[in-house]
Amino acid sequence: MTAPSTFGLSSEARNLHWLLTNLVEEVPGLLSVAVVSSDGLLLLSSDPGRNEEARAARDERPTGPRGSSADLATIVSGIGSLTIGAARLMDSGGVKHTMVAMDEGSLFIMSISDGSLLGVHGSADCDMSVVAYHMALFVGRAGHVLTPELRSELRRSLETETETAGSGR
């Protein structure tokens, strides 16, 4: 996984990118990581190179790519909404984290703040307790800085990255 460009971003945005890069480097077995806003938009991703590959694959086949951070953002947003709805129906308070264990991998989702979510796709052999611990560290460090202004800045930087990649620069 490659680190996204942080040129021109505020210190808070650069710090958030650093935290995400640190999460990916510290935890073995992570395949993809995404930070998603409360409205389901991808704010931050661990795999910008795969984003470009995903766009190319999407252009070739209209059904969409598998494994891109955009796909992870969609899944995280959907599962996050489902679990929040379930917690409300059960009158059980807020959702702290969700884990989906699969034969060939795992999906971890943790609430950050104001409805934002951290989603992690891990390999089948990743240590779930280590992933959960490092996600909690990320959330603890990122939650207070993920303001509406920072979310807007991150979203704009992703849109700029997409436009730049789409124009072939």
Secondary structure as GFF3:
##gff-version 3
##sequence-region A 1 169
A	DSSP	alpha_helix	11	26	.	.	.	ID=ss1
A	DSSP	beta_strand	30	36	.	.	.	ID=ss2
A	DSSP	beta_strand	42	45	.	.	.	ID=ss3
A	DSSP	alpha_helix	48	60	.	.	.	ID=ss4
A	DSSP	alpha_helix	69	89	.	.	.	ID=ss5
A	DSSP	beta_strand	97	102	.	.	.	ID=ss6
A	DSSP	beta_strand	105	111	.	.	.	ID=ss7
A	DSSP	beta_strand	117	123	.	.	.	ID=ss8
A	DSSP	alpha_helix	128	142	.	.	.	ID=ss9
A	DSSP	alpha_helix	148	166	.	.	.	ID=ss10
###
